[in-house]
Amino acid sequence: MNMMENSKTKNIITAIALSLVLASCKAPMATVIKDEVKENIPQNFNQEEQQDANNNSGTTPWRQFFTDPNLVTLIETALKNNQELLITLQEIEIAKSGVLAKKGRLTPTVSAGIGAGLKKSGRYTSEGAGDATTEIEPGKEMPDPLGNFEAGLNASWEIDIWKKLRTEKESAVAHYLSTVEGKNFVLSNLIEEVADNYYELLALDNQLDIIQQYIKLQQRALEISKIQKEAAAATELAVKKFEAELAKSKASEYTIRQQITEKENEINALLGRYPQPIVRTKENFMSTIPPTVYTGIPSQLLANRPDIKQAELELKASKLDVEAARKEFYPSLEISATLGLEAFKPSYLVKLPESIAYNLVGELAGPLINKSAIKANFQTADAKQVQALYEYDKTILNAYLDVANLMSKVKNIDQYYQLKSQETIALDQSIDIANQLFRNSRADYLEVLLNQRDALDAKMELIEAKQKQLSTVVDIYKSLGGGWK
């Protein structure tokens, strides 16, 4: 009879195990994704020119790329105090904790505890009747109510038979590494922002100098027009026109001063500090020569740009998440065990080995009928995997277009700057000629005003061109992956 019962028990266990295995075989398959954007990345940024893979400014450390000591000091301060960067560093710590949490699930969980309790069973129950007729020792009845005192260790462990937990840990590691690359991308953006704003501030300083020179020129022209009016060589209209132009120039001066204040505070915000003067040297701004930028080849963006590497790691993490979600359909094996001392009186706890108690249980469990939650989690992970691929492809494409556009901009802004320089020189000469003719009453005051306005606009635009020339080089340096090393 016992053999028949044991045989039935084995058959039941075998049937349950077989059903679990069959159920796991019905796990859905993940979407197969193919990264065509990465595979089809062009060989060069410009098909008309060949780039040298051995020369890439994106690998140049920022301390070597920027030579202005004042700018270097500002960048160093920003790297220490910028709030966005500090927030990103905390995201790295959070991701690191996630790795430790996933790693901890691979090892058994062990806890220690003590407990005490009191129980009284009804006399006319099987337990109460059994206790009433049981002697602990010869001539000593079982106490009623019955106490229970225990102390020991509890352990539980999920055996990673399908490597699901290892997959989750690998996903957490990939996500952690992506946050590190995210920090590098924040560094690169921060350095670019500080440099761009610094050059814009220097441009405003030089524009303020130009407008102040123009105000002095207008004041002299106004004095000349008054003298000519007294000599009947000019009219009151000419005097009023010069007065209006002078007032307009002075108003522009205060506009630029406000822009300088706001730009200084914008830089201070990037540096994580309250408003204070920005140390700078404006005299050499117009003679500053932008450093030469070497682009390398497009495929190097995959290794140099932190945002691309971040997107790639997030794609890897999403693929691992899909794999782990798929393994949720498989049965899991858990082992739990307890070992300790147990007795109904504290004094009996030290009586060994009688007070020793232990328990060992192994459980194989898996979903059979209601899998809607597991299916939903899998479908969500699968969709996020496809979404991560699109994000990765978009990042690569945008990076390529950034560099291609900026390469063209560098060339065009250089040509623009050269032509604006020629225009400025010609208009400066025309101002001298117009003023001389006006003094000799051989030119109308409108000619003088128009020449002065044109010269002012040209000089302002020349300064803006120099700022754009420097900022464009900074932007392409960042787009190549520079700035975070």
Secondary structure as a PSIPRED ss2 file (coil, helix, strand):
# PSIPRED VFORMAT (PSIPRED V4.0)

   1 M C   1.000  0.000  0.000
   2 N H   0.000  1.000  0.000
   3 M H   0.000  1.000  0.000
   4 M H   0.000  1.000  0.000
   5 E H   0.000  1.000  0.000
   6 N H   0.000  1.000  0.000
   7 S H   0.000  1.000  0.000
   8 K H   0.000  1.000  0.000
   9 T H   0.000  1.000  0.000
  10 K H   0.000  1.000  0.000
  11 N H   0.000  1.000  0.000
  12 I H   0.000  1.000  0.000
  13 I H   0.000  1.000  0.000
  14 T H   0.000  1.000  0.000
  15 A H   0.000  1.000  0.000
  16 I H   0.000  1.000  0.000
  17 A H   0.000  1.000  0.000
  18 L H   0.000  1.000  0.000
  19 S H   0.000  1.000  0.000
  20 L H   0.000  1.000  0.000
  21 V H   0.000  1.000  0.000
  22 L H   0.000  1.000  0.000
  23 A H   0.000  1.000  0.000
  24 S H   0.000  1.000  0.000
  25 C C   1.000  0.000  0.000
  26 K C   1.000  0.000  0.000
  27 A C   1.000  0.000  0.000
  28 P C   1.000  0.000  0.000
  29 M C   1.000  0.000  0.000
  30 A C   1.000  0.000  0.000
  31 T C   1.000  0.000  0.000
  32 V C   1.000  0.000  0.000
  33 I C   1.000  0.000  0.000
  34 K C   1.000  0.000  0.000
  35 D C   1.000  0.000  0.000
  36 E H   0.000  1.000  0.000
  37 V H   0.000  1.000  0.000
  38 K H   0.000  1.000  0.000
  39 E H   0.000  1.000  0.000
  40 N C   1.000  0.000  0.000
  41 I C   1.000  0.000  0.000
  42 P C   1.000  0.000  0.000
  43 Q C   1.000  0.000  0.000
  44 N C   1.000  0.000  0.000
  45 F C   1.000  0.000  0.000
  46 N C   1.000  0.000  0.000
  47 Q C   1.000  0.000  0.000
  48 E C   1.000  0.000  0.000
  49 E C   1.000  0.000  0.000
  50 Q C   1.000  0.000  0.000
  51 Q C   1.000  0.000  0.000
  52 D C   1.000  0.000  0.000
  53 A C   1.000  0.000  0.000
  54 N C   1.000  0.000  0.000
  55 N C   1.000  0.000  0.000
  56 N E   0.000  0.000  1.000
  57 S H   0.000  1.000  0.000
  58 G H   0.000  1.000  0.000
  59 T H   0.000  1.000  0.000
  60 T C   1.000  0.000  0.000
  61 P C   1.000  0.000  0.000
  62 W H   0.000  1.000  0.000
  63 R H   0.000  1.000  0.000
  64 Q H   0.000  1.000  0.000
  65 F H   0.000  1.000  0.000
  66 F C   1.000  0.000  0.000
  67 T C   1.000  0.000  0.000
  68 D C   1.000  0.000  0.000
  69 P H   0.000  1.000  0.000
  70 N H   0.000  1.000  0.000
  71 L H   0.000  1.000  0.000
  72 V H   0.000  1.000  0.000
  73 T H   0.000  1.000  0.000
  74 L H   0.000  1.000  0.000
  75 I H   0.000  1.000  0.000
  76 E H   0.000  1.000  0.000
  77 T H   0.000  1.000  0.000
  78 A H   0.000  1.000  0.000
  79 L H   0.000  1.000  0.000
  80 K H   0.000  1.000  0.000
  81 N H   0.000  1.000  0.000
  82 N C   1.000  0.000  0.000
  83 Q H   0.000  1.000  0.000
  84 E H   0.000  1.000  0.000
  85 L H   0.000  1.000  0.000
  86 L H   0.000  1.000  0.000
  87 I H   0.000  1.000  0.000
  88 T H   0.000  1.000  0.000
  89 L H   0.000  1.000  0.000
  90 Q H   0.000  1.000  0.000
  91 E H   0.000  1.000  0.000
  92 I H   0.000  1.000  0.000
  93 E H   0.000  1.000  0.000
  94 I H   0.000  1.000  0.000
  95 A H   0.000  1.000  0.000
  96 K H   0.000  1.000  0.000
  97 S H   0.000  1.000  0.000
  98 G H   0.000  1.000  0.000
  99 V H   0.000  1.000  0.000
 100 L H   0.000  1.000  0.000
 101 A H   0.000  1.000  0.000
 102 K H   0.000  1.000  0.000
 103 K H   0.000  1.000  0.000
 104 G H   0.000  1.000  0.000
 105 R C   1.000  0.000  0.000
 106 L C   1.000  0.000  0.000
 107 T C   1.000  0.000  0.000
 108 P C   1.000  0.000  0.000
 109 T E   0.000  0.000  1.000
 110 V E   0.000  0.000  1.000
 111 S E   0.000  0.000  1.000
 112 A E   0.000  0.000  1.000
 113 G E   0.000  0.000  1.000
 114 I E   0.000  0.000  1.000
 115 G E   0.000  0.000  1.000
 116 A E   0.000  0.000  1.000
 117 G E   0.000  0.000  1.000
 118 L E   0.000  0.000  1.000
 119 K E   0.000  0.000  1.000
 120 K C   1.000  0.000  0.000
 121 S C   1.000  0.000  0.000
 122 G C   1.000  0.000  0.000
 123 R C   1.000  0.000  0.000
 124 Y C   1.000  0.000  0.000
 125 T C   1.000  0.000  0.000
 126 S H   0.000  1.000  0.000
 127 E H   0.000  1.000  0.000
 128 G H   0.000  1.000  0.000
 129 A H   0.000  1.000  0.000
 130 G H   0.000  1.000  0.000
 131 D H   0.000  1.000  0.000
 132 A H   0.000  1.000  0.000
 133 T C   1.000  0.000  0.000
 134 T C   1.000  0.000  0.000
 135 E E   0.000  0.000  1.000
 136 I E   0.000  0.000  1.000
 137 E E   0.000  0.000  1.000
 138 P C   1.000  0.000  0.000
 139 G C   1.000  0.000  0.000
 140 K E   0.000  0.000  1.000
 141 E E   0.000  0.000  1.000
 142 M C   1.000  0.000  0.000
 143 P C   1.000  0.000  0.000
 144 D C   1.000  0.000  0.000
 145 P C   1.000  0.000  0.000
 146 L E   0.000  0.000  1.000
 147 G E   0.000  0.000  1.000
 148 N E   0.000  0.000  1.000
 149 F E   0.000  0.000  1.000
 150 E E   0.000  0.000  1.000
 151 A E   0.000  0.000  1.000
 152 G E   0.000  0.000  1.000
 153 L E   0.000  0.000  1.000
 154 N E   0.000  0.000  1.000
 155 A E   0.000  0.000  1.000
 156 S E   0.000  0.000  1.000
 157 W E   0.000  0.000  1.000
 158 E E   0.000  0.000  1.000
 159 I E   0.000  0.000  1.000
 160 D C   1.000  0.000  0.000
 161 I C   1.000  0.000  0.000
 162 W C   1.000  0.000  0.000
 163 K C   1.000  0.000  0.000
 164 K H   0.000  1.000  0.000
 165 L H   0.000  1.000  0.000
 166 R H   0.000  1.000  0.000
 167 T H   0.000  1.000  0.000
 168 E H   0.000  1.000  0.000
 169 K H   0.000  1.000  0.000
 170 E H   0.000  1.000  0.000
 171 S H   0.000  1.000  0.000
 172 A H   0.000  1.000  0.000
 173 V H   0.000  1.000  0.000
 174 A H   0.000  1.000  0.000
 175 H H   0.000  1.000  0.000
 176 Y H   0.000  1.000  0.000
 177 L H   0.000  1.000  0.000
 178 S H   0.000  1.000  0.000
 179 T H   0.000  1.000  0.000
 180 V H   0.000  1.000  0.000
 181 E H   0.000  1.000  0.000
 182 G H   0.000  1.000  0.000
 183 K H   0.000  1.000  0.000
 184 N H   0.000  1.000  0.000
 185 F H   0.000  1.000  0.000
 186 V H   0.000  1.000  0.000
 187 L H   0.000  1.000  0.000
 188 S H   0.000  1.000  0.000
 189 N H   0.000  1.000  0.000
 190 L H   0.000  1.000  0.000
 191 I H   0.000  1.000  0.000
 192 E H   0.000  1.000  0.000
 193 E H   0.000  1.000  0.000
 194 V H   0.000  1.000  0.000
 195 A H   0.000  1.000  0.000
 196 D H   0.000  1.000  0.000
 197 N H   0.000  1.000  0.000
 198 Y H   0.000  1.000  0.000
 199 Y H   0.000  1.000  0.000
 200 E H   0.000  1.000  0.000
 201 L H   0.000  1.000  0.000
 202 L H   0.000  1.000  0.000
 203 A H   0.000  1.000  0.000
 204 L H   0.000  1.000  0.000
 205 D H   0.000  1.000  0.000
 206 N H   0.000  1.000  0.000
 207 Q H   0.000  1.000  0.000
 208 L H   0.000  1.000  0.000
 209 D H   0.000  1.000  0.000
 210 I H   0.000  1.000  0.000
 211 I H   0.000  1.000  0.000
 212 Q H   0.000  1.000  0.000
 213 Q H   0.000  1.000  0.000
 214 Y H   0.000  1.000  0.000
 215 I H   0.000  1.000  0.000
 216 K H   0.000  1.000  0.000
 217 L H   0.000  1.000  0.000
 218 Q H   0.000  1.000  0.000
 219 Q H   0.000  1.000  0.000
 220 R H   0.000  1.000  0.000
 221 A H   0.000  1.000  0.000
 222 L H   0.000  1.000  0.000
 223 E H   0.000  1.000  0.000
 224 I H   0.000  1.000  0.000
 225 S H   0.000  1.000  0.000
 226 K H   0.000  1.000  0.000
 227 I H   0.000  1.000  0.000
 228 Q H   0.000  1.000  0.000
 229 K H   0.000  1.000  0.000
 230 E H   0.000  1.000  0.000
 231 A C   1.000  0.000  0.000
 232 A C   1.000  0.000  0.000
 233 A C   1.000  0.000  0.000
 234 A C   1.000  0.000  0.000
 235 T C   1.000  0.000  0.000
 236 E H   0.000  1.000  0.000
 237 L H   0.000  1.000  0.000
 238 A H   0.000  1.000  0.000
 239 V H   0.000  1.000  0.000
 240 K H   0.000  1.000  0.000
 241 K H   0.000  1.000  0.000
 242 F H   0.000  1.000  0.000
 243 E H   0.000  1.000  0.000
 244 A H   0.000  1.000  0.000
 245 E H   0.000  1.000  0.000
 246 L H   0.000  1.000  0.000
 247 A H   0.000  1.000  0.000
 248 K H   0.000  1.000  0.000
 249 S H   0.000  1.000  0.000
 250 K H   0.000  1.000  0.000
 251 A H   0.000  1.000  0.000
 252 S H   0.000  1.000  0.000
 253 E H   0.000  1.000  0.000
 254 Y H   0.000  1.000  0.000
 255 T H   0.000  1.000  0.000
 256 I H   0.000  1.000  0.000
 257 R H   0.000  1.000  0.000
 258 Q H   0.000  1.000  0.000
 259 Q H   0.000  1.000  0.000
 260 I H   0.000  1.000  0.000
 261 T H   0.000  1.000  0.000
 262 E H   0.000  1.000  0.000
 263 K H   0.000  1.000  0.000
 264 E H   0.000  1.000  0.000
 265 N H   0.000  1.000  0.000
 266 E H   0.000  1.000  0.000
 267 I H   0.000  1.000  0.000
 268 N H   0.000  1.000  0.000
 269 A H   0.000  1.000  0.000
 270 L H   0.000  1.000  0.000
 271 L C   1.000  0.000  0.000
 272 G C   1.000  0.000  0.000
 273 R C   1.000  0.000  0.000
 274 Y C   1.000  0.000  0.000
 275 P C   1.000  0.000  0.000
 276 Q C   1.000  0.000  0.000
 277 P C   1.000  0.000  0.000
 278 I C   1.000  0.000  0.000
 279 V C   1.000  0.000  0.000
 280 R C   1.000  0.000  0.000
 281 T C   1.000  0.000  0.000
 282 K C   1.000  0.000  0.000
 283 E C   1.000  0.000  0.000
 284 N C   1.000  0.000  0.000
 285 F C   1.000  0.000  0.000
 286 M C   1.000  0.000  0.000
 287 S C   1.000  0.000  0.000
 288 T C   1.000  0.000  0.000
 289 I C   1.000  0.000  0.000
 290 P C   1.000  0.000  0.000
 291 P C   1.000  0.000  0.000
 292 T C   1.000  0.000  0.000
 293 V C   1.000  0.000  0.000
 294 Y C   1.000  0.000  0.000
 295 T E   0.000  0.000  1.000
 296 G C   1.000  0.000  0.000
 297 I C   1.000  0.000  0.000
 298 P H   0.000  1.000  0.000
 299 S H   0.000  1.000  0.000
 300 Q H   0.000  1.000  0.000
 301 L H   0.000  1.000  0.000
 302 L H   0.000  1.000  0.000
 303 A H   0.000  1.000  0.000
 304 N H   0.000  1.000  0.000
 305 R C   1.000  0.000  0.000
 306 P H   0.000  1.000  0.000
 307 D H   0.000  1.000  0.000
 308 I H   0.000  1.000  0.000
 309 K H   0.000  1.000  0.000
 310 Q H   0.000  1.000  0.000
 311 A H   0.000  1.000  0.000
 312 E H   0.000  1.000  0.000
 313 L H   0.000  1.000  0.000
 314 E H   0.000  1.000  0.000
 315 L H   0.000  1.000  0.000
 316 K H   0.000  1.000  0.000
 317 A H   0.000  1.000  0.000
 318 S H   0.000  1.000  0.000
 319 K H   0.000  1.000  0.000
 320 L H   0.000  1.000  0.000
 321 D H   0.000  1.000  0.000
 322 V H   0.000  1.000  0.000
 323 E H   0.000  1.000  0.000
 324 A H   0.000  1.000  0.000
 325 A H   0.000  1.000  0.000
 326 R H   0.000  1.000  0.000
 327 K H   0.000  1.000  0.000
 328 E H   0.000  1.000  0.000
 329 F H   0.000  1.000  0.000
 330 Y C   1.000  0.000  0.000
 331 P C   1.000  0.000  0.000
 332 S E   0.000  0.000  1.000
 333 L E   0.000  0.000  1.000
 334 E E   0.000  0.000  1.000
 335 I E   0.000  0.000  1.000
 336 S E   0.000  0.000  1.000
 337 A E   0.000  0.000  1.000
 338 T E   0.000  0.000  1.000
 339 L E   0.000  0.000  1.000
 340 G E   0.000  0.000  1.000
 341 L E   0.000  0.000  1.000
 342 E E   0.000  0.000  1.000
 343 A E   0.000  0.000  1.000
 344 F C   1.000  0.000  0.000
 345 K C   1.000  0.000  0.000
 346 P H   0.000  1.000  0.000
 347 S H   0.000  1.000  0.000
 348 Y H   0.000  1.000  0.000
 349 L H   0.000  1.000  0.000
 350 V H   0.000  1.000  0.000
 351 K C   1.000  0.000  0.000
 352 L C   1.000  0.000  0.000
 353 P C   1.000  0.000  0.000
 354 E C   1.000  0.000  0.000
 355 S C   1.000  0.000  0.000
 356 I E   0.000  0.000  1.000
 357 A E   0.000  0.000  1.000
 358 Y E   0.000  0.000  1.000
 359 N E   0.000  0.000  1.000
 360 L E   0.000  0.000  1.000
 361 V E   0.000  0.000  1.000
 362 G E   0.000  0.000  1.000
 363 E E   0.000  0.000  1.000
 364 L E   0.000  0.000  1.000
 365 A E   0.000  0.000  1.000
 366 G C   1.000  0.000  0.000
 367 P C   1.000  0.000  0.000
 368 L C   1.000  0.000  0.000
 369 I C   1.000  0.000  0.000
 370 N C   1.000  0.000  0.000
 371 K C   1.000  0.000  0.000
 372 S H   0.000  1.000  0.000
 373 A H   0.000  1.000  0.000
 374 I H   0.000  1.000  0.000
 375 K H   0.000  1.000  0.000
 376 A H   0.000  1.000  0.000
 377 N H   0.000  1.000  0.000
 378 F H   0.000  1.000  0.000
 379 Q H   0.000  1.000  0.000
 380 T H   0.000  1.000  0.000
 381 A H   0.000  1.000  0.000
 382 D H   0.000  1.000  0.000
 383 A H   0.000  1.000  0.000
 384 K H   0.000  1.000  0.000
 385 Q H   0.000  1.000  0.000
 386 V H   0.000  1.000  0.000
 387 Q H   0.000  1.000  0.000
 388 A H   0.000  1.000  0.000
 389 L H   0.000  1.000  0.000
 390 Y H   0.000  1.000  0.000
 391 E H   0.000  1.000  0.000
 392 Y H   0.000  1.000  0.000
 393 D H   0.000  1.000  0.000
 394 K H   0.000  1.000  0.000
 395 T H   0.000  1.000  0.000
 396 I H   0.000  1.000  0.000
 397 L H   0.000  1.000  0.000
 398 N H   0.000  1.000  0.000
 399 A H   0.000  1.000  0.000
 400 Y H   0.000  1.000  0.000
 401 L H   0.000  1.000  0.000
 402 D H   0.000  1.000  0.000
 403 V H   0.000  1.000  0.000
 404 A H   0.000  1.000  0.000
 405 N H   0.000  1.000  0.000
 406 L H   0.000  1.000  0.000
 407 M H   0.000  1.000  0.000
 408 S H   0.000  1.000  0.000
 409 K H   0.000  1.000  0.000
 410 V H   0.000  1.000  0.000
 411 K H   0.000  1.000  0.000
 412 N H   0.000  1.000  0.000
 413 I H   0.000  1.000  0.000
 414 D H   0.000  1.000  0.000
 415 Q H   0.000  1.000  0.000
 416 Y H   0.000  1.000  0.000
 417 Y H   0.000  1.000  0.000
 418 Q H   0.000  1.000  0.000
 419 L H   0.000  1.000  0.000
 420 K H   0.000  1.000  0.000
 421 S H   0.000  1.000  0.000
 422 Q H   0.000  1.000  0.000
 423 E H   0.000  1.000  0.000
 424 T H   0.000  1.000  0.000
 425 I H   0.000  1.000  0.000
 426 A H   0.000  1.000  0.000
 427 L H   0.000  1.000  0.000
 428 D H   0.000  1.000  0.000
 429 Q H   0.000  1.000  0.000
 430 S H   0.000  1.000  0.000
 431 I H   0.000  1.000  0.000
 432 D H   0.000  1.000  0.000
 433 I H   0.000  1.000  0.000
 434 A H   0.000  1.000  0.000
 435 N H   0.000  1.000  0.000
 436 Q H   0.000  1.000  0.000
 437 L H   0.000  1.000  0.000
 438 F H   0.000  1.000  0.000
 439 R H   0.000  1.000  0.000
 440 N C   1.000  0.000  0.000
 441 S C   1.000  0.000  0.000
 442 R C   1.000  0.000  0.000
 443 A C   1.000  0.000  0.000
 444 D C   1.000  0.000  0.000
 445 Y H   0.000  1.000  0.000
 446 L H   0.000  1.000  0.000
 447 E H   0.000  1.000  0.000
 448 V H   0.000  1.000  0.000
 449 L H   0.000  1.000  0.000
 450 L H   0.000  1.000  0.000
 451 N H   0.000  1.000  0.000
 452 Q H   0.000  1.000  0.000
 453 R H   0.000  1.000  0.000
 454 D H   0.000  1.000  0.000
 455 A H   0.000  1.000  0.000
 456 L H   0.000  1.000  0.000
 457 D H   0.000  1.000  0.000
 458 A H   0.000  1.000  0.000
 459 K H   0.000  1.000  0.000
 460 M H   0.000  1.000  0.000
 461 E H   0.000  1.000  0.000
 462 L H   0.000  1.000  0.000
 463 I H   0.000  1.000  0.000
 464 E H   0.000  1.000  0.000
 465 A H   0.000  1.000  0.000
 466 K H   0.000  1.000  0.000
 467 Q H   0.000  1.000  0.000
 468 K H   0.000  1.000  0.000
 469 Q H   0.000  1.000  0.000
 470 L H   0.000  1.000  0.000
 471 S H   0.000  1.000  0.000
 472 T H   0.000  1.000  0.000
 473 V H   0.000  1.000  0.000
 474 V H   0.000  1.000  0.000
 475 D H   0.000  1.000  0.000
 476 I H   0.000  1.000  0.000
 477 Y H   0.000  1.000  0.000
 478 K H   0.000  1.000  0.000
 479 S H   0.000  1.000  0.000
 480 L C   1.000  0.000  0.000
 481 G C   1.000  0.000  0.000
 482 G C   1.000  0.000  0.000
 483 G C   1.000  0.000  0.000
 484 W C   1.000  0.000  0.000
 485 K C   1.000  0.000  0.000
